[in-house]
Amino acid sequence: MAKKIYFGTNLKMYKGNAEVVDYLTQLSQLSDTLPADKDLELFVIPSFTALSDAVAAVRSISSKHPIMIGAQNMNPHDCGQFTGDISPLMLKELGVRLVMIGHSERRHVFKETDQEENAKVLAALKHQFVTLLCVGETLEQKNYDISDEILRTQLKIGLHGVTPAQLPLLRIAYEPVWAIGTAGIPASADYADAKQAVIKQCLIELFGKEGNKIPVFYGGSVNPENAPELFVQPHIDGLFIGRSAWDAEKFYTLMSGLLTE
Ligand SMILES: O=C[C@H](O)COP(=O)(O)O
């Protein structure tokens, strides 16, 4: 069977509700024209305020490749005294299917720890969300040549207590912090692939041969120029894109170019 291919985008704090609905309407129509014989998982992760209408928008358009809607963060508790936070039950109620945990901006701007990411991962899996754990080293850590240790630590703590039965819901995104966003320097395909191999090896150590089935994506300044080389790397199962995917047509063009090559 052909290998499953993954494409996703995190809209960060850039699109309001109306803009997300327009974007998803356009992207759903376009995704329907992507090659029907490809096994694709497409996901879009908008801000919390757009989630309800985002779910409705993708449900209202039939596409051969439906888009899964995800949340950018989640409190691990079902309810409680956590003003300003959003619980798994609230996301479930809206029909959200995926939760992203430990994005670089959550870790470095909001100072979330590996232990906090672990509590969120366990809660997301308990509630049957597709659970996307992001990992990645900072430039300082890269310069100290401790990237592998950092990735292994983030995975070993972040995934502590995950059971083999939960693995089909798990996704990992490797996003080197220095490669992300407007100030980011894209990782070379060789570097990205080498780190993805470290991640895959660690997943095998944690979960045995089932660990090798966990999809691992690359993210960090993916663009139309570097996507083709990244996409064909042996340890990269999908691309997780920011800026280059925020225009539906450009995202579609990037995906269709890779799928028809
Ligand atoms: O969540 C997505 C990543 O942070 C990548 O963003 P970027 O492609 O704009 O660097």
PDBQT file of the ligand as one rigid body, heavy atoms in Angstrom, charges set to zero:
ROOT
HETATM    1  O1  LIG A 301       3.753  25.764  13.104  1.00  0.00    +0.000 OA
HETATM    2  C1  LIG A 301       4.384  26.019  12.090  1.00  0.00    +0.000 C 
HETATM    3  C2  LIG A 301       5.743  26.391  12.179  1.00  0.00    +0.000 C 
HETATM    4  O2  LIG A 301       5.967  27.202  13.275  1.00  0.00    +0.000 OA
HETATM    5  C3  LIG A 301       6.399  26.811  10.912  1.00  0.00    +0.000 C 
HETATM    6  O3  LIG A 301       6.174  28.155  10.581  1.00  0.00    +0.000 OA
HETATM    7  P1  LIG A 301       6.913  28.770   9.312  1.00  0.00    +0.000 P 
HETATM    8  O4  LIG A 301       6.709  27.802   8.172  1.00  0.00    +0.000 OA
HETATM    9  O5  LIG A 301       6.238  30.076   9.064  1.00  0.00    +0.000 OA
HETATM   10  O6  LIG A 301       8.352  28.884   9.663  1.00  0.00    +0.000 OA
ENDROOT
TORSDOF 0
